[in-house]
Amino acid sequence: QVQLVESGGGLVQPGGSLRLSCAASGFTFSRYAMSWYRQAQGKEREFVASISAGGSTGYADSVKGRFTISSDNAESAVYLQMNSLKPEDTAVYYCYARTFGSWGRGTQVTVSS
C-alpha cells in the first residue's frame, strides 16, 4: 500500500531555513507527480508545491522564490527546501500523492523568534 512519511520539521527563527523530506513506498515513485501542502491552525489545507514525473515544478505564489521542491527517484523521496522562512509559513506540512489520494501524517514547521 502507498505510504508517505514526512520528516524535517521543527522550530526555526524568521529568515531561517528548513528542508523537509517525504519518503514514499508502495508504488513506482518515478512515474507519479508529488506535492506538498500545508495547513495552518484554524485554516484550510493549501497547496505549496508540486513536481511532475518529468521534473516540472509548480509553486504557490506565497512561496515562489523561497521554496524549492525536488525529488530523488533512487531514494523514492521528495524534498521541500524552505528558505527565508516567515511566521506565516508556520503550519503542518503534508506530502501528497494525488494519483492515489494518499497523504502523509505531516510534519510541524514553526517559524518564531
C-alpha positions in Angstrom: 0.0 0.0 0.0 1.0 3.6 -0.5 2.9 5.1 2.4 4.2 8.6 2.8 6.4 9.6 5.8 7.4 13.3 6.3 10.3 14.5 8.3 12.5 17.5 8.9 10.1 19.9 10.5 10.9 21.9 13.6 11.3 25.4 15.2 13.2 28.0 13.2 13.7 31.7 13.5 12.3 34.1 10.8 14.7 34.2 7.9 15.9 30.7 8.6 15.8 27.6 6.5 14.5 24.0 6.8 14.5 21.0 4.5 11.5 18.7 4.6 11.7 15.1 3.3 9.0 12.7 2.3 9.8 9.0 2.0 7.5 7.2 -0.3 6.8 3.5 -0.7 4.2 1.1 -2.1 4.3 2.4 -5.7 6.7 3.1 -8.5 7.7 6.6 -7.4 9.4 7.7 -10.6 6.1 7.5 -12.5 4.0 9.9 -10.5 3.7 13.5 -9.5 4.2 14.5 -5.9 3.1 17.6 -4.0 3.5 19.4 -0.7 0.5 21.0 1.1 0.3 22.8 4.4 -2.3 23.6 7.0 -2.1 26.3 9.5 -4.1 26.1 12.7 -7.7 27.2 12.0 -7.2 27.4 8.3 -7.8 25.1 5.3 -5.1 22.9 3.8 -3.4 24.7 0.9 -1.2 23.8 -2.0 2.5 24.7 -1.6 4.5 23.0 -4.4 4.4 20.1 -6.9 6.8 18.2 -9.1 5.8 16.1 -12.1 7.2 12.7 -13.0 9.2 14.6 -15.7 10.6 17.1 -13.2 8.4 20.1 -13.9 7.6 22.1 -10.8 4.9 24.5 -9.6 4.6 26.7 -6.6 2.0 28.7 -4.7 2.6 32.4 -5.1 3.2 32.8 -1.4 6.3 30.6 -1.5 7.6 31.2 -5.0 11.3 32.2 -4.9 11.7 31.0 -1.4 10.8 27.3 -1.5 12.2 24.6 -3.9 10.7 21.2 -4.5 12.9 18.3 -5.7 12.8 14.6 -5.9 15.2 11.6 -5.9 13.8 8.6 -7.8 16.6 6.4 -6.4 15.5 7.2 -2.9 11.8 7.4 -3.7 11.8 10.7 -1.9 10.5 14.2 -2.4 12.0 17.2 -0.7 11.0 20.8 0.1 13.8 23.3 0.7 12.4 26.2 2.5 14.4 29.4 2.8 13.7 32.9 4.1 11.0 31.5 6.3 8.3 33.8 7.7 6.0 33.4 10.7 3.1 32.9 8.2 4.8 29.7 7.0 4.0 28.1 10.3 1.9 25.0 9.6 1.8 21.3 9.4 3.3 20.3 6.1 2.0 17.3 4.2 3.2 15.1 1.4 0.6 14.1 -1.2 0.5 11.6 -3.9 -2.5 12.8 -5.9 -2.9 9.7 -8.2 -3.5 7.6 -5.1 -5.2 10.2 -3.0 -2.7 9.4 -0.3 -1.4 11.8 2.4 1.3 11.5 4.9 0.8 12.3 8.6 2.5 15.7 8.3 5.5 17.4 10.0 5.1 20.6 12.0 7.0 23.7 11.0 7.1 26.6 13.4 8.7 29.9 12.5 9.1 32.1 15.5 11.6 34.2 17.3 
